[in-house]
Amino acid sequence: MSTKTKLPRIAITMGDPSGVGPEIIVKALQDQEVYSHCEPFVIGDAKRLEKAFAITNSSLTCKVITDVDEASFQYGEIDIMDLNLVSDSLPWGEVSAEAGNAAFHYLEKAIYLANKEEIQGICTAPLNKEALHKGGHMYPGHTEILAELTNTKDFAMMLAAPGLRVIHVTTHVGLIDAIHKITPERQYTVIKLAHETLQKAGISSPRIAVCGINPHAGENGLFGNGEEEEKIVPAVKKAQEEGIDVVGPLPADTLFFRARRGDFDIVVAQYHDQGHGPIKVLGLEAGVNITVGLPTIRTSVDHGTAFDIAGKNIADELSLKEAIRMAIDLAPRL
């Protein structure tokens, strides 16, 4: 491993190569400031990156590498570990098994490098779940792939935007299934992950608030069937007994406002839309997706592959730049 700097080494995976990933990577790495704070390189297909250069009218070039130590990490030339998995004729903006399979293997390679401690963080461009499945990889998304390939049992999805952080008890399951999957044990695990993650980020005593499941957090049994008392209260009490600064369950309709106001450092959301909605209201370009509990930091844009605008030089790179910044902030220093 190079010793010329002590900057964290960040692998940026291309995601679905038919989506906006190649474009936003090129646009993000046109910012010289990125190279002042990390050693970035791309894992993907070089020919796809070259097409993105043309689409974005970029003056950048790429350098193909087979090993991380071959990378130059010099502004103006993007280092890319070329897996050469897609054809020249792969169209933009279409679901395909070819692209879904490629997206899986880009991530698999990044995890391999992380497990060997050759990189300090992974930043992922978006993949498409339908394409992933067509490619033979039956995962709900990035998070589950990362967890399986790093042998991680306890993990959670965290979203961050300016002034708001949200961590999820459940994510990519239907609402009825989500309620069944919410248990006191899982609730406690997520509270603990939130506490430990923010401590590592420099917040010595994070203030955590937990959303209820039902309207008004059940309002003492008026709504629902006692889910709050059964599934949330025992976990909150256990965490409080351990000295964690956590409160809840609280009504979700006011909790996110209070957190954004500064009352809390992070909100525990019970299911996908409960947590994703408030973050996305703040702007798709501002959100960052973080997988918590892995042996290496992983961040991602908080938007999809945007097939409708892929290949048209419309996609905004700000969310990817925020994801890179967050990976830098949370990655260990050498």
N, C-alpha and C positions, 0 to 999 in steps of 0.2 A: 504494500500500500504506500502511496506517495506520502512523503513527509514534508512537502513544500508548504503546506498550510495546515491549520487545525480547523478548517471549515468542515461542517457536516457534509457528507456525501449523500446526495438525494437522487434516487432512481425515479424517473418520471415514466410511467407506463402509458402507452399510446391509447389504451382502451379499444373500443370498436373502431377499426380503421375506416369503416364506411361512415362514421359519424363526424362530429366536429373536433374530436381529439387531436388529430394532426394539425389542424389550423390553429387551435388555441395554444398548443405547445409552441409552435413557431412564433406566434404573437407574444406569448409570455416571455420567451427566451430572447426576444428582441430588446428586452429591458436589461440594460447592462448592470443595473443595480442588483439583479438576482445573483450575478456572479461575485458580487462583493460579500455575499453572506452564505454561500454554499457552493459545493461542487456538483452541478447538475449534469445528468446525462439521461438519454432517452432509451427505453427498451421498446422496440417495435419493428417496423419495416422501413428501411431507408428509402425505397422507391416511393412509399406513401408520403414520407416526410418531404421528399423532393417535389411531389405534386403539390403539397401544401405551400412550399416556397413559391411556386408559380401562382397559385391561387391568391396568396396574400401579397404578391409583388415584393417579396422579401429579398434582401441582398445577402441573407445568411447562407451559409453552406453547411454541409454535414460531413463528419468524419466517421467512417465505419470502424467500430472496435469489436474485438472478440473477448476482451478481458478488461475489467474496470481500470487496471493499471495502465492500459494503453491510452486512456482518455487524456486530453489536454486541458479540459475545463477552461477554455479560452473563449471570451466573448467574440461572437462573429462566426464561430464554427461549432455547430451542435454535435457533440459526441453521441453516437447512436449504436447500441448493441443490436445489430440487424439480425432478426430471426428469420427473415425471408419467408414468410408464411402466406402472403397473399399475392394474387396475380396482378399484372399491370391493368387488366381489364375490370378489376373490381369496381363496381359503380359506387358513387356517393349516395347516401340517403336511403339505402335499401337493406332490409333484414336479410342476412345470409349466414349459412352454416360456416362458410369460409372465414368470414369476419369474426363470428362468435368464437370459433376455435382459436383464431389468432389472439383475440383479446384474453382468453384464458391463459394461453402460453406466455404472453407478455408478463402477466401477473405472476405466473408460476416461476418464471426466471427471476423476477425481482425478489420473491420470497426465498428462493434458493440463495441469492446473494446476501440477503439479510440474515438468513440462518448461518451463513459462513462469516458473518460480521464484516463483510466487505463494504456495506453501506450502512448509513445511520438512519435512513428514513425512506419511505415509499410514498410517492404522490401519484395518484391515479387519475387519468382522464376517464370519462364515462364509458361503460359498456352497456349493451342492450341485452336484457334478460331473455327475450325471445330468440335472438341470434345465438346467445350462449347455449341455450337449450338445443337449438337446431344443430349446433356444433358438437353436441354430445356431452355437454357439461351441465348436469342438472342441479344447479345451485340457484338460490334466490338472488344472489348478488355477490359483490366484492367481499363483503364482510364475512360471509360464510365460507368462501374459498380461503380467505386469509386464516380464519380460525382453524380449518381442517389441516391446511398445509403447514401450520406452525404448531399443531397439536395443542391449541389453546382451548380450554374448556369454558372459562369464564370471560366473556367479552360482551361489549355493548357498543351500539352506535351513538356517537355524540355529534351534534350539530352546533356550530358556532357562527354567530354573526355579530356585528358591532353591538355591544351592549346586552347580548343574550347568548346563553349556552343551554343546551337541552340534551339530556341523555335518555335513552329509551329502554324500557323494560321489555317490550316486544317490538318487532319491526315488520318484516315482510310476511305477514299472515293476515287472513281475513279477520274482521272485527270479532266475530263470535269465537273463533279459534284463539284470538289474542286474549280474550277474557279468561278462557280456560287455562292458557299458558301463564297467566299472572299468578304467581304463588308467593307466599311470604319469603321463601328461600331465594327466589329470583329477585324479588324486590330488594332484599337485603344486599345481595351481590351487587346490584346496580348502584345502590346508595354507596356501598364501599368503594366501587370502582370510581364513582364520581369524586369521592373524597380523596382517594389516592392520586388520581390523575391531576386534580387541581393543586394538590400539595406539591407534586413534582413540577408543576408549572409555576410554583413560587407563591401560591396562596396558602399561608400556614394553617389557617382554620376556615376552610370553605363553608359558606352558608348555603345549605341545600334545602330545597323545598320540593315536596312530592305532590304531584297532581292526584286528585281523586279519579275514580273510574266513571262514576255517574254524575249527572248534573248536580251542582252544589255540593260535590263530594258526598253525595248520598243524603245529606241533610238529616243526620241521625236516624236513618232508616226510612225516610219518606220516599226516596227514590232508590230503585234497585232492590237487590235481595241481600243486603248486608255485605257486599263485596269489599267495601272499604275496611270494615272491621275484621273481615276474614283474611284479606290478601295484603293489606297495606299496614295497618296499625301494628301488628306484631313485629314487622321488620323495622319500622321507625323506632319503636321502643327499644329494640335490641341495639340498634345503631346509637341511639341516645345514651344508653347505658355504657357504651364503649367510648363515650366522649365526643362522638361525631355531632356537629352542629346541624341537625336536620329537623324539619317540621313537616307535618302533614298527616293525613291527606287534606289538601286545600282545593277549593273550587278552581278548575282550570280556566274558567272564563275571566277571572281577575288575576290569577297567579302570574301569567306571562307579562301583564302590564306591570305588576309589582316588581318582577325580576328585572325588567328593562329599566325601571325607575332606579334600581340599585339596591333593592331590599335583599336580594339573594344573588349568589354567584352562579348557581346552576339550578335548573329545574329537571326533575325526574318525570318524564312523560310515560304514560302507561301503554300507548299504542302509536302506530305510525303517524296517522294524520293529526293526532293531538299534539305531537311535537313538531312535525314538519311544517304544519300550516303557519304557525307564528313566525318561524324562521324565514319562510319563503315570502311572507308579507313584507319583510324587511328588504327584499330584493334578491333575485337569483344570483346576481353578480357578487353579492356580499357573503353568501353562505359557504361554509366549509364543513365537509363530512369527515369525521375522525373515528377510527376504530380504536376503542379503548380496551386495554387488557392484553394486547399482543406483546410479544417480546421486542418488536420494533415499532416505531411510530408509523402510522399510515394515515394520510389525509387525502381528501378528494374534493373535486368540485361538487356542489350541491345542485347539480342539474343533470339532465339526461343527454343522450347522444344527439338530440335535435336534428333528426334526419331531414326535417323539412327545410333546414337552411344549410345543411352540410355541403361543402364544396363551393359555397357562394361568397366567401369572404365577408360574411355577416356576423358570425359567432363572436361573442365578447369573451376576452381572455381574463377578465378581472377576477372571476371566481377561482380560476386556476392559479393566478398569481397569489391570491389570498391563501390557497391551499399550500402552495410552496412556502409562503411565509410562515404558516402555522407549523409545517413540518420542520422548518429551520428552528423555530422557537422551542419545539418540544423534543427535538432530536438531541441525543447526548453529545457532548463535545469531546473531541479526541484529546 
